[in-house]
Amino acid sequence: MIITINEQRLKETFIELVGVPCPSCDEKEEAALLVKKMRELGMDPQVDRAGEQCGGSTGNVWGFLKGNVSGATRLFFEAHMDSVAPTTGTKVVEKDGVLYSDGTTTLGGDDKSGVAAVLEALQCIKENNLPHGDIQVCFTIAEETGSYGVRYMDPAWIKADAGYCMDCGGHPGAIFNASPKAINLKLTVKGKSAHAGLEPEKGINAIMLAAEALHALPSYGRLDGETTLSVDMIDGGLASNIVPEACEVVIDMRCPDEEKLENLKNETIEIFRKTVEAKGGTVEAAVKDVAPGVNLNTDHATVKLAATAAEKLDFPVSTGFTGGCSDANFLCGMGLPTVLLATGMDKIHTTEECLALEDLNNAARWVLGIVREATER
Ligand SMILES: [Zn+2]
């Protein structure tokens, strides 16, 4: 017997989910609907306290399906509940096998395509009584505004070996196994103030020193296929008649390879030091972690499991890098090897957002395939 998903039900679930308003930090109604659905699936849903820490109306919704076979890879499926504005009052329009909104809101395929695909796979498992290992599901809040749901989740709740974040464009079969670690490097250049007109030669102009140091950087923007450096903020000076004593520069740096990022950071600080100190100034450097990286090689068990499942479904399999950060970055940072999987969401964060039903169906098939594959290991 071939077990397959129920396409009609999946579409209806998707439409039901996007019909509920769920802007970032106000996912209460969506969470209640998911709790109900997970309860029906026998998953004993729990809502955590992440919302209290980021001013949200609810927390992340967790569910757990205890395995009925032993020795399987313990899986973690994750998708976020919130959608970008305008998201309230979404009406789904179907045209030639593709879902759109009516043009006044986003569709919400980012990320209800992930949520619906996971729910449909679980429904299939339950109604066909399929063999499976432990499956943990987490639907997060406030991803779009900075992954606050994951940032504030308690890592001790995670009971899994392999994480799949269902939150990426592209056709199912596309796996994103690398995403940059992101840091902000704040460089405070200090010079010496003096009256700009009476005795500028007694001052050391911190803005000019910062400008010289920035000019000395060998490159900026995209440095290579996986590394970026962008000077994003600059602030200095007190008045138009004072040689500025201080100038602050914030540089965003991203790379999945932590060592490479560390070297880039150190080189940048060094360039600033050399340039600024040569002219009598000083530099203070402060580093802020923005997001951990995803850096799993293609041989990693988590990647191979998803790739094998996709191959068996005859999906075109690819692995690769995405320059954006998602919940997967933070899950990796908490020690759960997590990759991003494509669900077909398209033209996201616009009112032209769309989702091909074939992609949505394949995303659910893929989740089911990963469960099957994990069971066979
Ligand atoms: Zn998303």
Boltz pocket constraint, residues with backbone or C-beta under 6 A from the ligand:
constraints:
  - pocket:
      binder: B
      contacts: [[A, 80], [A, 82], [A, 110], [A, 111], [A, 143], [A, 167], [A, 168]]
      max_distance: 6.0
